[in-house]
Amino acid sequence: MEASITQCDDTRKAYEQEIELLAKDETIRLLGEVVGISGVDPNNHQYFCQIAFGRTFRHQTGSAEEGGIWSLSKKSLFWWDATPRELALDPLEITVRYQQKDPLHLTTWDTGLVGHALVNGDAILASPEEHMDIQVTENVTLTMRFRLATDSDIAFLTKLYRNDNPWREAVPTATLVTEANEWKNLGRSVSTILQTMVQNVSNVYVKPHADPQRVEQTTYMSKEAIKETIFAPSQHWVTAGSGSIGHLYLEVLKCSDLPNVDIGGSIGNLTDCFVCAVFEDAMVQTPVIDDELSPHWMPWTQRAFCIKIMHPSSLLYLGAFDFDCLGDHDPLGRVVVNLSNLQRNTEYTLTYNLYPNSHVTDRISAGQITVRIRLEYFNEREALVAGIRSRPKFHVNVEKEKSFKVLHYTCHGEFGDHTEQGLDITIVRSYINEILEYKNTLGYCMVDSIQSLIFWRGQVQVFEMVLPLHSLVFFLACSKLLERPSLFPAFCFLGVGWIMLITLMQRRQHPSPWFGCPSFQNYLQILLVGETPIQFERIEPFHLMEQIDAHEKAWRDRVERDQKHIATLTELQQKLNAIGDEAIHTKQANISIPLDLLERLSRYQGIIAKYCHYMRVVKILVTWEEGVISFWITAGFLVAGLVSLLLPWEFILTWSSKIIVYGLLGPHMMVVDSCFGSLSHDDKISKAIEKLQNESKSARHRRQDALKLKDAKCLAFGTYITQVPSFNISRHHDRPLPCSHAEVTKILPKIPCNDQSIPGQQFFGRILPRTEVQQGMFKKEWSALEKLRMAAQYCVREIMENESSDVVKALRKKSVPLDEREVPESMGFEIVDGGLGSAPYIYLHNNFGEN
């Protein structure tokens, strides 16, 4: 009791100003959300809620969607004003009703009451934005959320319920060719054909258009001048995306050797190419270049994009397409760019092969794409620490189905991810070959590692010598374990970190600069100093090409030699089996094919796909494809191993063994079994049901939040939605071609403030989904309201404790469900203007002489 009084005194002192303000019956504004309902069948009836406070009808939702969930489009949000005294004495009244309409939704066949519930003010203020399950009836549960409302909340809801876009700043001002009017592109294509017909041999028509600042000089240019102009700095930049840890500067320069997918190539009707780029929550696109198999985008076109970064390990997806007005845009190829290995203050000009997919065994290039990339973080240490956090789920919405197919192909490729693939023999064969490839690679690694360790072969280059340092470390570790076996747990941790460091060193020893990655020391220096040193000043095209060819040739020769050896042994074994065949039974012919063969193959494909998915995850971590995550895993095991060396493992293992043996294996377990282990069958079932109900509750809340987010994104950005993969879980990883080059430069591109933008589509917030800018404004407002909420909760509890309990009970007994089937005036209601796009307010004249 004394502790409770002390806590109340502390609360009063902390929020004294706010409490004095609320004591004068100052109103506070509250925001409520009807999330979902469970325990009913939403497929047969349409359920809606009516909200009242202080006997005033405040809001009516729309009908719940599939699964019994209310979203923004179903008017799930409402707000009301109240004083602390009103919150303490008058509960929030929720009435749940249903209606059944005819199949054409023209008339209502039936309507009725489901239940009625009350929520007191203390509960409303206690858990802001947390799910609150309200028991409407014995079997029906309504989920709601509450918090104080800010000015931006009211402005948001006002726009939403007036059918105005509350995410107006999220409307793109830059052009997305797949979302624009397609017939304008057809007119542009005809104009391009006419301009091309009058070009001469020395000068060609510049596509898609000339520089608006130099029309006469850039309408027709020589091929040499065009090649030089392509690499000039971009004049216009489009800002895109959400995030605050850095910027990705992307310039799409050109494509080359693309296939012609249009009919009429003999008369000059060639591929009309455009490039789509997806990074995190933003999709950007270049203009269309008509009738070119090697298109290029000039510096004055929409080819340069400054994309905000939210996570340091996000991937860049690029896709090339042929633009079509009548049918779908034909995909040409795609590439996934890993940005985690890029150096700061460095401008990369990278050329990649375009492939239709990343999963099948044999891939055929569909041309090349050249991009210029620069990655800059505001604070490298913060970016590295951000890599520990889980990656957000990114979704991108579009308005047109054709745009959705472009977006989906760019992110997932020809066959999609393993969860979307139907039965395909090519995919099944590719998965089997992939598993065999992992088996062979693991065999090579184990044989090479064991031979290198045992025979003390050269492993680490020190100056001009290659020393067997790993063999020395392995020998010393084994010698120490012979003397102190209790150090085995510590050496296990250190061993995993040691193996990760070895794979990193092996990767960095590859002669190609495009195959390497930052060293472990670089990541440590970022943590300690704040930035990593510059590793190189310049990478020339075709750098160390002879060493790269020799390295790849040696590997191919080894694999080919081993395959021939295995094939020879297999052939000899088959001959031996044929010579010694002792089978004399009659063999059955014409074996029929099972009817469920396709179903079995589809199931087997799904199982194999899961195993390949797990192996790919292990592969990208062990081979440092995900450098940031691999660094933290390695650092974690090394730190755990070093700490474990200081622990008294002999004492820990001895007493742990004694506790297990004497505590869990003794005869006293008979008593434990008789008291706790002999549960009846019904008790086990009831416990399992209780556990399932607890899990289903959290699962239902996650589902409700997901569907609400989907509805908000569809309202804001379009009805078609694609999830952008956070990891490159594919069989093949794209590497830059040898003609790529890089150069250190400290000059950042100049981006005018009035340039166009494509805002990111990531939403923030729980009750109200907001853009990044809107969420920043809300946080400033909420920091000031948090004290007001605590003070209001204190005042409500004080009033509830001091007020006469008979008065409170009488007020709450007066609460009855609102019945829309009766005329409000006949129930003592007075209809007044409700505002905010909701139903009119209805006042009930109660017995206490108050309205």
BELJO-V806488 format. One record per backbone hydrogen bond with DSSP energy under -0.5 kcal/mol. CO is the residue of the C=O (numbers start at 1). NH is the residue of the N-H. E is the energy in kcal/mol with one decimal. If there is no record, write none. Layout:
BEGIN
co->{CO CO}
nh->{NH NH}
e->{E E}
END
This chain:
BEGIN
co->{1 2 3 4 5 6 7 8 9 10 11 13 15 16 17 18 19 20 21 21 22 28 29 30 31 32 33 33 35 36 38 40 41 41 45 46 47 48 49 50 51 51 52 53 55 55 56 59 65 65 68 69 71 71 72 74 76 78 80 82 83 84 85 86 87 89 91 92 93 94 95 95 96 96 97 98 99 100 100 102 107 107 110 112 115 117 119 120 121 122 123 126 127 131 132 132 133 134 134 136 140 140 141 142 143 143 144 145 146 147 150 151 152 153 154 155 156 157 158 159 159 160 164 165 167 168 175 176 176 181 181 182 183 184 185 186 187 188 189 190 191 192 193 194 195 196 202 203 204 205 211 214 215 219 221 222 223 224 225 226 227 228 229 236 237 238 239 240 241 245 245 246 247 247 248 248 249 250 251 251 253 254 256 259 264 264 265 268 270 271 271 272 273 274 275 276 277 278 279 281 282 284 288 289 289 293 295 296 298 299 299 301 303 304 305 305 306 307 309 309 311 314 315 315 316 317 318 319 320 320 321 321 322 330 333 334 335 335 336 337 337 339 343 345 346 347 348 348 349 350 351 352 354 355 356 358 358 361 367 368 369 370 370 371 372 373 374 376 379 380 381 382 383 384 385 385 386 392 394 396 398 400 401 402 403 404 405 406 407 408 409 417 417 424 425 426 427 428 429 430 431 432 433 434 435 436 437 438 439 440 441 442 443 444 445 446 447 448 449 450 451 452 453 460 460 461 462 465 465 467 467 467 468 469 470 471 472 473 474 475 476 477 478 479 480 484 485 487 488 489 490 491 492 493 494 495 496 497 498 499 500 501 502 503 504 505 507 512 512 519 520 521 522 523 524 525 525 525 526 530 530 537 539 540 542 544 545 546 547 548 549 550 551 552 553 554 555 556 557 558 559 560 561 562 563 564 565 566 567 568 569 570 571 572 573 574 575 576 578 594 596 597 598 599 600 601 602 603 604 605 606 607 608 609 610 611 612 613 614 615 616 617 618 619 620 620 621 625 626 627 628 629 630 631 632 633 634 635 636 637 638 639 640 641 642 643 644 647 648 649 650 651 652 653 654 655 656 657 658 658 659 660 661 666 667 668 668 669 670 671 672 672 673 673 677 680 681 682 683 684 685 686 687 688 689 690 691 692 693 694 695 696 697 698 699 700 701 702 703 704 705 706 707 708 709 710 711 712 713 713 714 720 722 723 724 727 728 737 738 741 742 743 746 749 750 752 756 757 757 758 764 767 770 771 772 773 774 775 776 777 778 779 780 781 781 782 784 785 786 787 788 789 790 791 792 793 794 795 796 797 798 799 804 805 806 807 808 809 810 812 818 819 823 823 824 824 825 828 830 832 835 841 842 843 843 844 846 850}
nh->{5 6 7 8 9 10 11 12 13 14 15 16 19 20 21 22 23 24 24 26 25 82 149 80 147 78 35 145 70 143 141 42 44 45 47 99 64 97 61 95 58 59 93 56 57 844 53 51 68 69 37 65 74 76 75 62 34 32 30 28 87 88 89 90 121 91 54 119 52 117 50 97 114 115 48 112 46 109 110 105 102 109 100 98 96 94 92 124 125 126 127 128 130 133 134 144 135 136 142 116 136 137 38 134 35 36 132 33 129 31 154 155 156 157 158 159 160 161 162 162 164 163 166 168 170 171 177 179 180 184 185 186 187 188 189 190 191 192 193 194 195 196 197 198 198 199 223 200 221 207 214 218 219 206 204 226 227 228 229 230 231 231 232 304 239 306 758 308 760 378 379 309 249 376 250 307 374 305 253 372 297 370 368 261 267 269 268 270 291 273 292 323 289 321 286 319 284 317 282 761 279 277 290 273 292 258 255 298 301 235 236 303 252 238 250 307 240 248 245 246 314 339 280 317 337 278 335 276 332 333 274 323 330 322 320 355 318 337 338 316 339 342 346 745 348 743 350 373 741 371 737 369 366 334 414 731 732 363 354 256 352 253 254 350 251 348 249 247 383 384 385 386 387 387 388 389 389 394 724 722 720 404 405 406 407 408 409 410 411 412 413 420 421 428 429 430 431 432 433 434 435 436 437 438 439 440 441 442 443 444 445 446 447 448 449 450 451 452 453 454 455 457 456 462 467 463 465 462 467 459 460 469 472 473 474 475 476 477 478 479 480 481 482 483 484 487 488 491 492 493 494 495 496 497 498 499 500 501 502 503 504 505 506 507 508 509 510 515 516 523 524 525 526 527 528 529 530 531 530 380 381 744 742 543 545 548 549 550 551 552 553 554 555 556 557 558 559 560 561 562 563 564 565 566 567 568 569 570 571 572 573 574 575 576 577 578 579 580 581 597 600 601 602 603 604 605 606 607 608 609 610 611 612 613 614 615 616 617 618 619 620 621 622 623 625 626 624 627 630 631 632 633 634 635 636 637 638 639 640 641 642 643 644 645 646 646 647 649 652 653 654 655 656 657 658 659 660 661 662 663 663 664 665 669 670 671 672 673 674 675 676 677 677 678 679 684 685 686 687 688 689 690 691 692 693 694 695 696 697 698 699 700 701 702 703 704 705 706 707 708 709 710 711 712 713 714 715 716 717 718 718 398 396 725 394 729 730 740 542 349 539 347 748 751 752 755 239 173 174 241 770 769 764 775 776 777 778 779 780 781 782 783 784 784 785 786 788 789 790 791 792 793 794 795 796 797 798 799 800 801 802 803 808 809 810 811 812 813 814 815 820 822 826 827 827 829 828 845 843 841 838 832 57 830 845 846 849 846}
e->{-2.2 -2.5 -2.3 -2.1 -2.3 -2.3 -2.3 -2.4 -2.1 -2.3 -2.0 -0.9 -2.5 -2.3 -1.8 -2.4 -2.0 -0.5 -1.0 -0.7 -1.6 -2.2 -2.8 -1.8 -1.7 -2.1 -0.8 -1.8 -2.4 -3.1 -2.2 -0.7 -1.1 -1.1 -0.6 -2.0 -2.6 -2.8 -2.1 -2.6 -3.0 -1.6 -3.1 -1.2 -0.5 -0.9 -2.5 -3.1 -2.0 -0.6 -2.9 -2.9 -1.1 -1.0 -1.7 -3.2 -2.6 -3.0 -2.8 -3.3 -2.3 -2.0 -2.1 -2.8 -1.3 -0.6 -0.6 -2.0 -2.5 -2.5 -2.6 -0.5 -2.9 -1.5 -2.2 -2.2 -2.8 -3.0 -1.7 -2.4 -2.1 -0.6 -3.1 -2.3 -2.5 -2.7 -3.1 -1.6 -2.0 -1.3 -0.9 -0.5 -1.4 -0.5 -0.6 -2.3 -0.5 -0.8 -3.1 -0.6 -1.9 -1.5 -2.5 -3.8 -2.4 -1.2 -2.6 -2.1 -3.1 -3.5 -1.8 -2.3 -2.3 -2.7 -2.5 -2.0 -2.4 -2.8 -0.7 -0.5 -3.2 -1.4 -0.7 -0.8 -2.3 -1.7 -0.6 -1.7 -1.4 -0.8 -0.7 -1.2 -1.9 -2.1 -2.2 -1.9 -2.0 -2.2 -2.1 -2.0 -2.2 -2.4 -1.6 -0.8 -0.6 -1.1 -0.6 -0.7 -2.3 -0.5 -1.2 -1.5 -1.0 -2.5 -3.0 -2.2 -2.2 -1.8 -2.4 -1.9 -0.6 -0.6 -1.7 -0.5 -0.5 -2.4 -3.1 -2.6 -1.0 -1.9 -0.6 -2.2 -0.5 -2.4 -0.7 -2.9 -1.8 -3.1 -0.8 -2.9 -2.7 -3.1 -2.5 -0.7 -1.0 -2.4 -1.3 -1.3 -0.6 -0.9 -2.3 -3.6 -2.9 -2.5 -2.2 -2.4 -2.8 -2.6 -1.7 -1.7 -2.3 -2.9 -0.6 -1.5 -0.5 -2.7 -2.7 -0.5 -1.8 -2.5 -0.8 -2.0 -2.2 -1.9 -2.9 -0.7 -2.3 -2.9 -1.9 -0.6 -1.3 -0.5 -0.6 -0.5 -3.2 -2.6 -2.4 -2.9 -2.8 -1.3 -1.8 -0.6 -1.3 -3.0 -2.8 -2.0 -2.7 -0.5 -0.6 -2.1 -0.7 -1.5 -0.7 -2.4 -0.6 -1.8 -0.6 -2.8 -2.2 -2.7 -3.4 -2.2 -3.3 -2.3 -1.5 -1.0 -1.8 -0.6 -2.9 -2.2 -2.6 -1.9 -1.6 -2.5 -2.2 -2.9 -3.2 -2.7 -2.1 -2.4 -2.4 -2.1 -0.8 -0.7 -1.7 -0.6 -0.6 -0.7 -2.5 -2.0 -2.3 -1.8 -2.0 -1.7 -2.7 -2.9 -2.2 -2.1 -1.8 -2.8 -2.2 -1.6 -0.7 -2.4 -2.8 -2.0 -2.5 -2.3 -2.4 -2.1 -2.2 -2.2 -2.2 -2.4 -2.2 -2.5 -2.8 -2.8 -2.1 -2.5 -2.6 -2.5 -2.5 -2.8 -2.6 -2.6 -2.4 -2.4 -2.5 -2.7 -2.2 -1.8 -0.6 -0.6 -2.9 -0.5 -2.2 -3.5 -0.6 -1.7 -2.6 -1.7 -1.6 -2.4 -2.6 -2.4 -2.4 -2.3 -2.3 -2.2 -2.1 -2.1 -1.7 -1.2 -2.7 -1.9 -1.7 -2.5 -1.8 -1.7 -2.3 -2.2 -1.9 -1.8 -2.4 -2.4 -2.1 -2.0 -2.1 -2.4 -1.8 -2.3 -2.6 -2.0 -2.3 -1.2 -1.4 -1.3 -0.6 -1.5 -2.1 -2.4 -1.8 -1.8 -2.3 -3.2 -1.1 -0.5 -0.8 -0.5 -0.7 -2.4 -1.7 -1.0 -1.2 -2.1 -2.5 -2.4 -2.5 -2.6 -2.5 -2.3 -1.7 -2.4 -2.8 -1.9 -2.4 -2.8 -2.5 -2.4 -2.4 -2.2 -2.1 -2.6 -2.6 -2.4 -2.3 -2.5 -2.3 -2.3 -2.3 -2.1 -2.1 -2.3 -2.4 -2.1 -2.3 -2.1 -1.0 -1.3 -2.3 -2.9 -2.4 -2.1 -3.0 -2.7 -1.8 -2.0 -2.8 -2.4 -1.8 -1.9 -2.6 -2.3 -2.3 -2.4 -2.2 -1.8 -2.1 -2.3 -2.6 -1.4 -2.7 -2.6 -1.7 -1.7 -0.7 -1.0 -2.7 -2.2 -1.9 -2.4 -2.6 -3.1 -2.3 -2.2 -2.4 -2.5 -2.4 -2.4 -2.4 -2.6 -2.2 -1.4 -0.6 -1.2 -1.1 -1.9 -2.4 -3.1 -1.9 -2.4 -2.2 -2.1 -2.0 -2.5 -2.2 -2.7 -3.0 -0.5 -1.9 -1.8 -1.5 -1.6 -1.8 -0.7 -1.6 -2.4 -2.0 -1.9 -3.0 -1.0 -0.5 -1.4 -1.4 -2.1 -2.1 -2.6 -2.4 -2.3 -2.5 -2.4 -2.5 -2.3 -2.4 -2.0 -2.2 -2.8 -1.6 -1.4 -2.3 -2.6 -1.9 -2.1 -2.3 -2.4 -2.3 -2.3 -2.5 -2.1 -2.3 -2.4 -2.3 -2.2 -2.5 -2.3 -2.1 -2.0 -3.0 -0.8 -0.7 -2.5 -2.5 -0.5 -0.6 -1.5 -1.7 -2.2 -3.5 -3.0 -2.6 -2.9 -0.7 -0.6 -0.6 -1.3 -1.8 -2.6 -1.5 -1.5 -2.9 -0.6 -2.8 -2.6 -1.7 -1.7 -2.2 -2.3 -1.4 -1.8 -3.2 -2.0 -0.8 -0.6 -1.3 -1.8 -0.6 -2.4 -2.0 -2.4 -2.5 -2.5 -2.0 -2.4 -2.6 -2.1 -2.1 -2.5 -2.4 -1.9 -2.1 -2.7 -1.7 -2.5 -2.3 -2.4 -2.1 -2.2 -1.1 -1.0 -0.6 -1.1 -1.1 -0.7 -1.3 -2.4 -1.4 -1.7 -2.5 -1.4 -1.9 -2.6 -1.6 -1.8 -0.5 -0.9 -1.0 -1.2}
END
